[in-house]
Every structure is written in structure tokens, then in C-alpha cells.
């Protein structure tokens, strides 16, 4: 059974660390996931997981990987597959 712990990183930041069968997801990995941005290769729109896509019913905090397969760019209508992860 997974265990969810909170680490106090500073007075304002807390990130979960999940331990399951010996695997530890570090705060760096969790930050990378939570702050992931993907850019539409057609129009340049940037999907920011921290903001979501409220006009399309996508809540803030929704990871790009968790968007519905039929989600489209809100600017040009390009499919999810037309997005590239930003470094």
C-alpha cells in the first residue's frame, strides 16, 4: 500500500513524497511533473499544468499526461499529439 508523506522544504513549500515498493519519487521529479509545460507545434500556445485550461474544463494542476486524449489546443484546435514538452 503506498504511503504519502509531506516534506517541509521551506516555510511555504510542501511536496509529497510517495514510497511504494522501495521506489521514492523525489521532490525534483515532483516539481518537474507539477510545473510541466507543453508547447503547441502549430501555433505556439503553451499548456501550463499549474494553470490548466479552464475554458476547456481542465482544472489547474492537471498534468498534460492526464489530459483527455481528445483534448485540443484552445487556440488552433491542434490535437494533443501536436504538443512538445518544453525543457
Steps between C-alpha positions, in 0.01 A plus 500: 500500500652839401586745774464874450728726702548876499848646518540851623739660251464856616252704694272518195565186290387145565531221247375143538741211491347166413671180611379182338688171478832670558455778243531857619378786285723794584388857536694582181295252297178624657594862422575402139160335471306773672663780302499330161429713197420380150509715187271462199718444193235663280425834669740524795236487777653376827302265723607562859389227740496747789233704320311225316255600225198636683315594179510132399406374847855393592575586863820668613755237603402253226812341354525499121522120510160493673319713242229311311622345174252716308622828659598758239702820500262776612652741246534305174324169567812287448481155665683413821762314294613828343641619834866469600634513855697816571837462672 
